[in-house]
Amino acid sequence: MPITFDIKKLDRLLSAYNRCFNVTVTLFDHKLNCVYHTGEWANYCMYIREDEKRMQMCHECDMMHAFESRDTHKTVKYTCHAGICEAVAPVFCDDIIVAYLMIGKFRDADHEYTSEERTIEACDRYGMDKAKMLDAFRALPVFDKSYIDDAILILQSCISYIVGTEEVIRFNRPIIAKLISEYIEEHIDEKITAETLCEQFHVARHILYDIFDKNFNTTVQKYIADKRLDLAKKLLVSSDKALRQISDDTGFSDYNYFINFFKKETGMPPLQYRKKYREI
């Protein structure tokens, strides 16, 4: 994705947040790759991450709740797979998901999200030393509900700062237009719809339409159809492939539709086009 991060500005902001609230702060990109982290990892998490399978569970847990925050456009507070409290907030720029901010590694005083019982359950599930894990659990900072809610409120303000006038995260639409074009060319023999592109590039439908209008001066459907037609013309002239094979290779789902569409757009059927332009 055409997203750039100003790490210097991120460090200044999120390190200050870490000092104020005593929580770890992690910024992930839209694919859940870690871009920035501040705050010391708690022993509890270090013990969990000593094992590769448990580490994978951490990643899957992060992904599940990050995507929930993306889909709901809200900060999600939850109990992680290992039994401690975290929260993740989506970062949108022009309605496009560009990153996720996660805070965590703490206990809640009301035991709604964390408890020693949950830690013991995690130890039983993963075959870990209960005494060691309980000691690590008790060493985690404890916050009441109002404190956690305040931390989340300020986190959301940080997001407004990040994607606002400071442009800590920048999103380049012309570049995403180029990536979309490349994706269509690489997958031209497959079914491609507006929904496909929205899902692939994590953009809202109206943003996708705007990208095509401003960068390609056409609609999604017309752009894809034109790309299929261009490839069909090329294959007709440069290869001896049968028409049905060319129809399949260019992503036309129906052979008869391909023939009719080609004739409508070029003024001649495919075989006549092949004969005419091979003779040039």
TORTILO-862122 format. One record per residue (C-alpha): x, y, z; residue number from 1. Coordinates in steps of 0.001 Angstrom, whole numbers, plus 500000, padded with zeros to 6 digits. Layout:
% TORTILO-862122
     east    north       up   resi
        X        Y        Z    NUM
...
***
This chain:
% TORTILO-862122
     east    north       up   resi
   500000   500000   500000      1
   501212   503561   499277      2
   501499   504514   502937      3
   504434   506269   504566      4
   505099   506673   508281      5
   507001   509525   509904      6
   508745   507448   512580      7
   510299   510477   514288      8
   506904   512091   514881      9
   505402   508742   515851     10
   508116   508183   518436     11
   507616   511611   519979     12
   503851   511139   520280     13
   503584   507480   521244     14
   506520   507516   523649     15
   504788   510360   525477     16
   501593   508316   525504     17
   503480   505332   526918     18
   504978   507441   529730     19
   501624   508992   530625     20
   499562   505802   530717     21
   502185   503131   531452     22
   501012   500870   528624     23
   502860   499432   525666     24
   501930   501014   522350     25
   502312   499251   519005     26
   501536   500610   515556     27
   500812   498021   512866     28
   500393   498729   509182     29
   497235   497640   507346     30
   498642   494099   506968     31
   499464   493774   510670     32
   503211   494224   510223     33
   504739   496020   513204     34
   505837   499541   512237     35
   506574   500965   515678     36
   506584   499795   519296     37
   507245   501602   522551     38
   507235   500346   526114     39
   508956   497337   527639     40
   507506   493921   526977     41
   506114   492463   530200     42
   507592   489170   531401     43
   504144   487667   530997     44
   504263   488293   527252     45
   507908   487312   526984     46
   507141   483908   528496     47
   504216   483413   526131     48
   506344   484342   523107     49
   509138   481896   523949     50
   507259   479237   521991     51
   506685   479587   518236     52
   503149   478196   518348     53
   502160   480542   521168     54
   503760   483398   519229     55
   501561   482498   516254     56
   498526   482570   518545     57
   499501   486096   519578     58
   499583   487151   515926     59
   496240   485509   515155     60
   494660   487138   518210     61
   495994   490559   517175     62
   494694   490034   513654     63
   491213   488944   514709     64
   490608   491952   516952     65
   492299   494416   514593     66
   489982   493343   511787     67
   487026   493619   514141     68
   488036   497221   514860     69
   488388   497854   511118     70
   484953   496440   510324     71
   483197   498284   513160     72
   485271   501494   512882     73
   485595   501360   516680     74
   488255   500721   519313     75
   487983   497130   520538     76
   488909   496221   524120     77
   489404   492514   524710     78
   491116   489672   526552     79
   493981   488250   524520     80
   494391   484514   524015     81
   496834   484391   526939     82
   494511   486158   529380     83
   495587   489814   529577     84
   493823   493017   528551     85
   494515   494903   525329     86
   492765   497391   523075     87
   493164   498083   519369     88
   491958   501050   517328     89
   491756   501344   513530     90
   493507   504211   511760     91
   491633   505417   508673     92
   492736   507963   506107     93
   490075   509006   503596     94
   488018   505996   504701     95
   490929   503694   503860     96
   492428   501538   506610     97
   496107   502466   506834     98
   497166   501203   510270     99
   496160   499930   513701    100
   497173   501277   517114    101
   497284   498770   519952    102
   497745   499368   523670    103
   498025   496623   526205    104
   499761   494309   528618    105
   497724   495278   531689    106
   495106   493962   534115    107
   491707   495479   534770    108
   490753   496050   538403    109
   487176   494853   537832    110
   488343   491455   536509    111
   486056   491793   533493    112
   488912   490999   531113    113
   491662   489509   533282    114
   491904   487234   536299    115
   494228   484689   537837    116
   491757   482005   536784    117
   492205   482998   533143    118
   495972   482878   533553    119
   495735   479373   534996    120
   493513   478354   532081    121
   496125   479685   529653    122
   498857   477745   531485    123
   496812   474545   531259    124
   496147   475164   527564    125
   499798   475779   526709    126
   501495   473551   529312    127
   503239   476447   531062    128
   504595   476885   534592    129
   501645   478225   536612    130
   503693   479678   539452    131
   505980   481591   537096    132
   503086   482860   535003    133
   501043   483930   538036    134
   504016   485904   539355    135
   504345   487580   535954    136
   500598   488240   535863    137
   500639   489913   539297    138
   503483   492152   538142    139
   501348   493641   535366    140
   499955   497153   535986    141
   496345   497261   537194    142
   493909   499911   535914    143
   490301   500594   536758    144
   487651   500970   534073    145
   487696   504773   534012    146
   491483   504825   533582    147
   491312   502377   530659    148
   488472   504331   529066    149
   490490   507545   529395    150
   493488   505856   527811    151
   491318   504751   524888    152
   489821   508236   524538    153
   493264   509827   524324    154
   494365   507057   521947    155
   491586   508091   519584    156
   492754   511699   519852    157
   496248   510524   518939    158
   494814   508938   515808    159
   493194   512237   514819    160
   496606   513870   515236    161
   498368   511134   513268    162
   496179   511422   510178    163
   495423   515145   510573    164
   497494   518206   509829    165
   500718   516637   511107    166
   500504   513921   508436    167
   502366   511395   510551    168
   500858   508819   508213    169
   500526   509769   504553    170
   498439   508007   501951    171
   499152   508466   498235    172
   496106   507869   496013    173
   497934   507924   492643    174
   500159   505114   493873    175
   497209   502987   494968    176
   495681   503610   491536    177
   498858   502193   489994    178
   498754   499167   492311    179
   495115   498541   491438    180
   495959   498683   487730    181
   498791   496199   488228    182
   496521   493893   490219    183
   493906   493899   487441    184
   496529   493047   484808    185
   497945   490206   486928    186
   494491   488731   487616    187
   492810   489534   484307    188
   491813   485887   483732    189
   489925   485840   487041    190
   486632   487317   488143    191
   487329   490901   489239    192
   484617   493144   490640    193
   484453   496359   492635    194
   483956   494160   495711    195
   487124   492228   494849    196
   489182   495418   494681    197
   487629   496898   497829    198
   488544   493762   499756    199
   492024   493487   498264    200
   492959   497112   498945    201
   490798   497712   502046    202
   488974   500677   500580    203
   485334   501700   500739    204
   483353   501432   497520    205
   482916   505192   497125    206
   486669   505688   497552    207
   487362   503067   494883    208
   484981   504779   492470    209
   486629   508119   493190    210
   490093   506665   492514    211
   488971   505348   489110    212
   487215   508594   488238    213
   490141   510858   489128    214
   493007   508627   487979    215
   491562   506708   485018    216
   488659   508954   484013    217
   486345   505950   483799    218
   484367   503456   485889    219
   485648   500270   487493    220
   483636   498042   485162    221
   484659   499930   482011    222
   488333   499945   482984    223
   488369   496177   483558    224
   486458   495515   480336    225
   488889   497684   478354    226
   491866   495820   479837    227
   490295   492477   478883    228
   489634   493745   475376    229
   493189   495066   474956    230
   494634   491693   475962    231
   492257   489850   473643    232
   493398   492001   470722    233
   497030   491301   471557    234
   496477   487527   471805    235
   494542   487420   468553    236
   497404   489011   466645    237
   500395   487526   468467    238
   499221   483948   469059    239
   497349   481074   467406    240
   495180   480441   470442    241
   491592   479405   469818    242
   488911   481989   470506    243
   487536   480049   473455    244
   490997   479923   475032    245
   491445   483661   474513    246
   488031   484215   476089    247
   489178   482246   479152    248
   492607   483901   479307    249
   491092   487375   479286    250
   488535   486681   481989    251
   485354   486760   479927    252
   483086   484404   481807    253
   480926   483630   478779    254
   482294   482766   475332    255
   479293   484166   473425    256
   479446   487363   475441    257
   483133   487702   474533    258
   482349   487378   470807    259
   479498   489887   470955    260
   481391   492337   473154    261
   484469   492211   470936    262
   482401   492860   467807    263
   480541   495722   469465    264
   483731   497427   470621    265
   485872   496903   467512    266
   483282   496758   464754    267
   484339   493276   463638    268
   484318   489705   465037    269
   487554   488334   466571    270
   488631   486160   463629    271
   488207   489025   461186    272
   490246   491242   463519    273
   492994   488597   463617    274
   493079   488273   459822    275
   493095   492010   459246    276
   495847   492968   461677    277
   498104   489981   460953    278
   498256   491147   457372    279
   499457   494624   458310    280
***
